[in-house]
Amino acid sequence: MIILTHIVIALASLVCASYAFFRPSKKVIRASYALISATFASGTYLIVSTRTHLLESCVMGLAFIGSTLVATVVAERKLAYEKSRVK
């Protein structure tokens, strides 16, 4: 059951980060950070509880989290730039 939850959270994180990248807003960026944290937490729980191959799982998970995190940080910077241009 936790694996299904982990997959749903990860997909939601990807969708939210993509949306934040193209249409940045403070609310969407916060949601993206929360989903990234939830993905990391559920992935950590899966690694600890199932004792799977740590290297394979961690490399893929960290690559996924890294890419969604980069998209979210870029969205945050785009939002800050847009707000500074308006003033």
N, C-alpha and C positions, 0 to 999 in steps of 0.2 A: 504494500500500500504506500509506503514512504517513497518508493521509486517512482510511482505514478505522480505523486505530489511533487517530487523533485523535478520531474520532466515538465509538468504543467507550470511550475514556478519559473523554470529556466526559459521556456517558450514565452511566457508572459514578460519576462525580463528582456528578452530579445525584441519583442514587439514594442515594449515601452521605450527602450533605448533608441530604437529606430524612429519612433514617433517623436521622441524628444530631440533627436538629431535634426529632423526636418521642420518641426514646429515647436521650438523650445518654449517652455513655460515653467515657472517655479514649481507648480503642483506636479507636473509630469516628471520633472527632474527628481523631485523628492521621492515620487513613487518608483522611479527607476533605481535610485539608490537603495530603497527598501527591498525591492525585488532582487537586486544583486546580493544584498546581505542575506536574504532568505535562501537564495541559491547556494551561497557559500556555506551557510549553516546546515542546510539539508544534505549537501554533498559531503560535508565533514561527518555528519551523523552516519551517512551510508558507508563511508570508508571505515569508520570505527566499528560499526555494528556488524558489517558483513566480512570484514578483513579480506577485502579483494586486493588485487595487484595495485599497490599504492602508486607506483610510478606511472603506469598507464592512465589510471583514473585522475590523478592529480595533474598531469600534463594537459590532458584534454579539458578538465574543469577549469584550470587556471587560464588556459588559452581562451576559453569561452568567457569567463569572467573578465579577463583583461580586455577583450574586444568590446564587450558591453560597457565596461567602465570607461574606455576611451571614448566611445560614442557619447556617453553621458557627460563626461567632462568637456568635450568639444561643444555639446549643446549648451552647457552651462556658460561657457565662454562666449558663445554666440549670443545668448540672452543678455549677458553683461554688456557686450558690445552694442547691441541694439538699444539697451536702456541708456547707455552713455551717449549715443548719437541723438536720442530724442531730446535730451536736456539742452 
